């Protein structure tokens, strides 16, 4: 409920700028990005409500680097090892930060829902 209220307040506060957009294409692009990010945050809220730890949710969120790299490679029809290496290093770094202090890797019911987080964030970044 708290998450939904936060997004409702943010939507109401920022909506005047949506309608003062420079073009319809820009307005719809902004709505697509906002929809992707909103879906990612909703998935986070649901996953954490179903028992996924904050550390694991953060790790899942870092996987957006891999999703962005993957989408870019598919769209460009070109695979660059440097892009993959950078994404892998980013994820490894977050994994070390989140799980080195004793974070648990036990499966929780919210983990499947949490796997939507990097997909939605990555798609939003790609659209942006």
Secondary structure as UniProt FT lines:
FT   HELIX           2..19
FT   HELIX           24..49
FT   TURN            50..51
FT   HELIX           54..62
FT   HELIX           64..76
FT   HELIX           81..99
FT   TURN            100..101
FT   TURN            109..110
FT   HELIX           111..127
//
